[in-house]
């Protein structure tokens, strides 16, 4: 049934938007960088009102980027003497 698929997509996008929001809030980055990610999150939210599939793609890319940033920040850095 198509409605079941649409409902599942709504649930997925909603969960991913919530996850992206948490990642943006927790981002340890300059304010300008956080603001840029927040704008992308708002854009994905707006798109979700008109094109759920496009919003799903946008938020997926955003979450992947934020996770990569989070992993990079957890990697120990070695300073050279």
N, C-alpha and C positions, 0 to 999 in steps of 0.2 A: 504494500500500500504506500503510495507516494507521501501521504501525510505523515506516516511513521518516519520516513526518511527525513522529511523536513523538520519534524520535531527533534529527531536525534541530532541533526545538524545545528539547530538552535541551541540545544543543550551543550553540544561540543564547543560551539563558538562562545557561549556564555562562560563556560568553565575556563576556556583559554584566555578570554578577556580578563577574567578575574585573576588568573595566574600572571598575565602580563602586567596588570596593575600592581600586584605585589612585587614583582621583579623590578619594575620602574621605581617604586617607592624605596626599595632596599638597595638600589644601585649606588655604589660608592664611586661617584664620578663628579666632575665639575657641574655646577648648576646649569650651564648652557647645554651640556650633553644630556642631562636628565630632562631638561625642557624639550629638547628635540625628540627624545623617546616618548615623552608624554604627549606631544603633538601627534606623533604617529599612532599612539594608542587611541587618542580621540578620533583621529581620521578613520581608523579601523572600526571604532564604535559607530560612527556616523554611517559608514558604508554598510554596516550590518543591517541597518534599517531598510536598505534598498536592494542589496545584493549579498545575500548570506554567503554564497560560495566565494565571492571575492573577498569578503571580510575574513572568512576562514583562512584563505591563503595569506592575507596580509598579517593577521595576528600570528599565524604559524611562523612566518619569517621573523617577525618581531620577537617572539618568544625564543626562537633559536639564537638570534643575535644576543639577546639579553643573557641567555644561559652561557653562551660562549664568553661574554664579558665577565660573568660571574666565575667561570672556571679559570679564566686568565688571572683574575684578581686573587684566586686562591693558590696559584702556582708560586712557590717560593722563588724569590729573585735573589741572585747572587751578585753582590757588589764586588767589583774588581778593586784591588788595592792600589 
